[in-house]
Amino acid sequence: MEGQCELLMSKLRQSAPVFRPNIVPKGFKISSLEELIGSADKKEELRQTVLQQRLRCKSCTVCMATVPLEELKFEVGWDLQFSEHTMKLSKGYFLCADCQLLLNLNKAINLTTVQKAESGELLQRLASKFFQINFPGPGATFPASITYFEQCYSLAYSLQIFSSKLPDIELLDSRGESLEEALDQNPSRVISLLFPL
């Protein structure tokens, strides 16, 4: 199964080469990196480092939408490796509300299924933004419908279901080392590596 999942993951990376939803196995309750840190001092160091990084932002780090600084939310991207049973931090973001929805697989899927009737305009805007982020430039043509968006998110959701069956998933920092150890030792470095200059 893991080999097939890696092939599907490769297809998702090709379909959304720049920005795709996080695939987080069910049962993982990681809403922030702070939760992985035991020490109050290290938690504060993490908060301060994130704040310093946010002050450097003038817009959403994905779509470049100009929004007030306080509306930019810090999020991280995860790269799930089925064959290695790992989730690796891949990138740090400061996101506008639309890009927050695009990164959050469960909320985006909810829009495409449960709330489709009420959120048609929002869904169309998100689908358009998703395509423009992943295929920028004058040569890119946006599909007439939201089918492409729905296919990508359906694929991601399938991978999330499969990932929930993986035993003992290890969390890694962007260098491939234990995330919890790296955060306990030097949270500033973990964050700084997510935002290369």
Phi, psi and chi 1 to 4 in degrees:
 res  aa     phi    psi   chi1   chi2   chi3   chi4
   1 MET       -  -37.9  176.0 -179.9   94.5      -
   2 GLU   -62.2  -38.7  -68.6  168.7   10.6      -
   3 GLY   -63.4  -41.6      -      -      -      -
   4 GLN   -65.7  -39.0  -67.3  168.3  -30.6      -
   5 CYS   -65.1  -38.0  -71.3      -      -      -
   6 GLU   -62.5  -38.4  -75.0  -67.2  -11.5      -
   7 LEU   -64.2  -42.5  -70.8  173.2      -      -
   8 LEU   -65.7  -37.9  -69.2  173.4      -      -
   9 MET   -64.3  -39.6 -166.3   70.5 -175.4      -
  10 SER   -62.9  -39.7  177.3      -      -      -
  11 LYS   -63.5  -40.9 -178.6  176.5  179.7  174.4
  12 LEU   -64.5  -41.6  179.5   61.2      -      -
  13 ARG   -62.4  -35.6  -72.6 -176.7 -172.8  112.0
  14 GLN   -71.9  -37.5  -70.0  171.8   -4.0      -
  15 SER   -72.8  -28.2  -61.0      -      -      -
  16 ALA  -137.6   75.4      -      -      -      -
  17 PRO   -72.2  -20.1   24.4  -31.7      -      -
  18 VAL  -102.4  -44.8  176.3      -      -      -
  19 PHE  -149.0  123.2 -171.8   67.2      -      -
  20 ARG  -139.4  164.2   59.7 -169.5  154.0  -88.0
  21 PRO   -68.1  150.3   24.9  -33.0      -      -
  22 ASN   -71.0  134.4  -87.9  -25.9      -      -
  23 ILE  -105.0  107.8  -62.2  169.0      -      -
  24 VAL  -119.7  118.5  178.6      -      -      -
  25 PRO   -55.3  143.8  -22.0   31.8      -      -
  26 LYS   -56.8  140.9  -60.5 -113.9 -174.6 -104.9
  27 GLY    99.4  -22.6      -      -      -      -
  28 PHE   -81.2  120.6  -93.0   76.0      -      -
  29 LYS  -109.8   61.4  -57.8  -72.7 -173.9 -144.4
  30 ILE  -101.9   94.6  -55.2  169.8      -      -
  31 SER   -95.8  -17.4   60.8      -      -      -
  32 SER  -157.6  156.2   77.2      -      -      -
  33 LEU   -67.2  -25.9  -65.5  178.5      -      -
  34 GLU   -54.7  -34.6 -105.2 -176.4   71.7      -
  35 GLU   -62.1  -21.0  -65.2  173.3    4.9      -
  36 LEU   -90.1   -1.2  -59.0  173.3      -      -
  37 ILE  -106.2  133.4  -59.7  174.9      -      -
  38 GLY   -86.1  -41.0      -      -      -      -
  39 SER   -80.6  136.0  150.6      -      -      -
  40 ALA   -64.6  -36.3      -      -      -      -
  41 ASP   -63.8  -42.5  -69.6  -16.2      -      -
  42 LYS   -70.4  -33.6  -65.9  -63.8 -177.6 -179.6
  43 LYS   -62.9  -42.6  -75.4 -176.9 -177.3 -168.0
  44 GLU   -66.2  -38.8 -175.8   57.9   28.2      -
  45 GLU   -60.8  -42.8 -178.9 -177.9  -23.8      -
  46 LEU   -61.0  -48.0  177.9   79.1      -      -
  47 ARG   -58.2  -44.8  -81.0 -171.8 -138.6  103.6
  48 GLN   -66.0  -38.8  -69.4  -56.8  -45.6      -
  49 THR   -65.9  -42.6  -55.7      -      -      -
  50 VAL   -62.9  -43.2  167.7      -      -      -
  51 LEU   -60.7  -43.7 -179.7   61.5      -      -
  52 GLN   -61.9  -40.8  -70.8  170.5    0.5      -
  53 GLN   -65.3  -40.6  -69.0  -70.3  -21.9      -
  54 ARG   -64.6  -35.3 -172.2  169.9   85.0  171.3
  55 LEU   -64.4  -20.7  -69.1  172.9      -      -
  56 ARG   -80.2  -13.8  -66.1  175.9   37.9 -155.5
  57 CYS   -84.6  140.7  -67.4      -      -      -
  58 LYS  -112.0  -12.2  -55.8  -73.2 -174.7 -126.0
  59 SER  -160.2  176.2   60.3      -      -      -
  60 CYS   -57.8  132.2  173.7      -      -      -
  61 THR   -76.0   -3.3   55.4      -      -      -
  62 VAL  -106.7  -57.3  172.8      -      -      -
  63 CYS   -98.9   -6.8   71.9      -      -      -
  64 MET    67.9   16.3  -55.9  -52.1  162.5      -
  65 ALA   -65.3  134.2      -      -      -      -
  66 THR   -84.3  116.4  -56.7      -      -      -
  67 VAL  -135.4  158.6  -64.8      -      -      -
  68 PRO   -56.2  141.9  -23.3   32.5      -      -
  69 LEU   -51.8  -40.0 -173.1   62.6      -      -
  70 GLU   -69.2  -14.9   60.0  -85.7    2.9      -
  71 GLU   -88.3  -11.1  -68.9 -179.8   22.5      -
  72 LEU   -78.2  123.2  -67.6  174.0      -      -
  73 LYS  -106.2  134.3 -176.8  176.5  179.3 -154.6
  74 PHE   -74.5  128.5  173.5   67.2      -      -
  75 GLU  -140.1  160.1  -63.9  -80.8   -2.2      -
  76 VAL  -120.6  149.9  -66.3      -      -      -
  77 GLY   -97.3  142.0      -      -      -      -
  78 TRP  -114.2  144.0  -66.0   97.1      -      -
  79 ASP  -116.5  111.0 -173.3   23.7      -      -
  80 LEU   -89.2  127.4  179.8   64.2      -      -
  81 GLN  -114.1  107.4  -62.7  -69.1  -33.5      -
  82 PHE   -64.9  -44.6  -78.0   88.4      -      -
  83 SER   -66.7  -28.2   58.4      -      -      -
  84 GLU  -100.0   -5.9  -62.2  171.0   14.6      -
  85 HIS    56.6   48.1  -63.1 -153.4      -      -
  86 THR  -131.7  153.1   60.5      -      -      -
  87 MET  -121.9  118.1  -78.1  178.6   45.5      -
  88 LYS  -111.8  133.8 -177.6  178.2  177.2 -178.0
  89 LEU   -60.9  128.0  -80.5  179.0      -      -
  90 SER  -110.0  -34.1   60.9      -      -      -
  91 LYS  -162.7  153.4 -166.9  155.5 -173.4  175.2
  92 GLY  -106.3  146.5      -      -      -      -
  93 TYR  -136.0  153.0  -55.6  105.6      -      -
  94 PHE  -119.1  112.2  -71.8   97.8      -      -
  95 LEU  -113.1  143.9  -59.7  176.5      -      -
  96 CYS   -74.2  173.2   65.8      -      -      -
  97 ALA   -60.8  -41.2      -      -      -      -
  98 ASP   -63.7  -45.1  -77.1   -7.2      -      -
  99 CYS   -69.3  -28.9  -71.8      -      -      -
 100 GLN   -61.6  -43.1  -71.6  172.8   42.7      -
 101 LEU   -64.1  -41.3  -81.0  171.9      -      -
 102 LEU   -64.6  -34.4  -70.3  172.6      -      -
 103 LEU   -75.9  -29.1 -172.0   65.0      -      -
 104 ASN   -88.7   99.1 -171.5  -46.8      -      -
 105 LEU   -55.6  -47.1  175.8   60.6      -      -
 106 ASN   -64.7  -40.5  -68.0  -33.0      -      -
 107 LYS   -68.0  -39.6  -73.1 -177.3 -179.8  178.9
 108 ALA   -66.0  -41.9      -      -      -      -
 109 ILE   -62.6  -39.7  -73.9  -70.3      -      -
 110 ASN   -58.9  -39.7 -169.2   39.6      -      -
 111 LEU   -64.5  -36.2  -75.6  174.0      -      -
 112 THR   -80.3  -16.1   63.8      -      -      -
 113 THR  -114.8  -75.2   55.5      -      -      -
 114 VAL   -63.0  -46.1  177.6      -      -      -
 115 GLN  -102.0   16.4  -60.7  177.1    3.5      -
 116 LYS   -55.8  -42.1 -166.3  170.0 -173.9  175.6
 117 ALA   -64.3  -40.9      -      -      -      -
 118 GLU   -83.7  -19.6  -56.0  101.7   47.2      -
 119 SER  -117.9   29.1   58.8      -      -      -
 120 GLY   -56.4  -44.5      -      -      -      -
 121 GLU   -66.9  -43.8 -170.8  176.1  -51.3      -
 122 LEU   -62.4  -44.0  172.1   61.0      -      -
 123 LEU   -61.5  -42.0 -169.5   55.5      -      -
 124 GLN   -63.6  -41.8 -173.5   64.0   43.7      -
 125 ARG   -64.2  -44.4 -175.3  176.8   77.1 -127.1
 126 LEU   -65.1  -41.1  -69.0  174.6      -      -
 127 ALA   -62.4  -42.8      -      -      -      -
 128 SER   -64.1  -45.2  175.6      -      -      -
 129 LYS   -63.9  -42.8 -176.2  174.2  -85.4 -161.6
 130 PHE   -57.3  -45.9  177.2   74.5      -      -
 131 PHE   -67.5  -43.5 -169.9   82.1      -      -
 132 GLN   -65.5  -34.6  -69.9  167.1   -3.7      -
 133 ILE   -66.8  -44.2  -70.1  166.8      -      -
 134 ASN   -80.2  -25.4  -77.3  -66.7      -      -
 135 PHE  -134.8   67.5  -58.0  100.6      -      -
 136 PRO   -72.9  162.6   27.9  -33.0      -      -
 137 GLY   112.2  165.1      -      -      -      -
 138 PRO   -70.4  -23.3   22.4  -29.5      -      -
 139 GLY   -81.4  -12.1      -      -      -      -
 140 ALA   -80.3  133.3      -      -      -      -
 141 THR  -116.8  130.1   55.1      -      -      -
 142 PHE   -81.1  131.2  179.4   67.1      -      -
 143 PRO   -58.1  148.2  -19.0   28.1      -      -
 144 ALA   -64.8  -23.3      -      -      -      -
 145 SER  -121.9 -179.7   70.0      -      -      -
 146 ILE   -89.9   14.0   59.0  169.5      -      -
 147 THR   -57.2  -43.9  -56.2      -      -      -
 148 TYR   -60.0  -47.1 -174.0   83.7      -      -
 149 PHE   -57.5  -49.0  175.0   81.7      -      -
 150 GLU   -63.9  -37.6  -71.4  176.1  -31.5      -
 151 GLN   -65.1  -44.0  -72.7  172.3  -15.7      -
 152 CYS   -62.4  -45.0  -73.0      -      -      -
 153 TYR   -72.9  -31.0  -82.1   76.4      -      -
 154 SER   -66.6  -41.6  -66.9      -      -      -
 155 LEU   -62.3  -45.6  176.8   56.8      -      -
 156 ALA   -61.1  -40.6      -      -      -      -
 157 TYR   -65.8  -40.4 -171.1   72.5      -      -
 158 SER   -59.8  -43.4  -62.7      -      -      -
 159 LEU   -64.2  -34.7  -73.5  164.6      -      -
 160 GLN   -64.8  -40.3 -179.3  168.0  -74.6      -
 161 ILE   -63.5  -46.5  -69.1  170.5      -      -
 162 PHE   -62.3  -39.5  -69.3  132.5      -      -
 163 SER   -64.8  -26.5   71.8      -      -      -
 164 SER   -67.7  -14.2  -60.8      -      -      -
 165 LYS   -94.9   -4.1  -59.0 -164.6 -177.7  -53.7
 166 LEU   -75.2  132.9  -70.3  175.3      -      -
 167 PRO   -83.3  146.2   29.6  -32.6      -      -
 168 ASP    48.4   65.8  -57.2  -37.8      -      -
 169 ILE   -79.2  129.2  -64.0  174.4      -      -
 170 GLU   -97.1  135.7 -176.3 -179.3    4.4      -
 171 LEU   -91.0  129.1  -61.0  177.2      -      -
 172 LEU  -121.2  151.4  -56.3  175.8      -      -
 173 ASP   -80.3 -177.9   68.7    6.0      -      -
 174 SER   -68.3  -14.0   60.1      -      -      -
 175 ARG   -92.8   -4.8  -62.2  171.5  -58.3  157.8
 176 GLY    90.4   14.9      -      -      -      -
 177 GLU  -102.9  164.4  -62.4  175.4    7.4      -
 178 SER   -52.8  121.9  167.6      -      -      -
 179 LEU   -65.9  -44.4  177.8   59.3      -      -
 180 GLU   -62.7  -41.3  -69.0 -176.7   55.1      -
 181 GLU   -65.4  -43.3  -73.0  177.0   21.9      -
 182 ALA   -63.0  -40.6      -      -      -      -
 183 LEU   -68.2  -38.0  -74.2  169.6      -      -
 184 ASP   -67.9  -32.1  -79.9  -21.7      -      -
 185 GLN   -84.9  -47.9  -67.5  170.8    5.9      -
 186 ASN  -155.1   78.0 -167.9  -14.7      -      -
 187 PRO   -61.5  -30.6   12.1  -19.2      -      -
 188 SER   -60.6  -41.2  -63.8      -      -      -
 189 ARG   -66.4  -41.7 -177.0  169.4 -173.4 -144.4
 190 VAL   -56.7  -47.3  171.3      -      -      -
 191 ILE   -68.5  -44.7  -61.3  -58.4      -      -
 192 SER   -59.5  -35.8  -62.1      -      -      -
 193 LEU   -68.2  -21.9  -70.3  170.0      -      -
 194 LEU   -79.5  -16.3  -64.9  174.3      -      -
 195 PHE  -126.7   71.5  -66.2   97.1      -      -
 196 PRO   -63.4  145.8   19.5  -25.8      -      -
 197 LEU   -73.6      -  -65.8  175.0      -      -
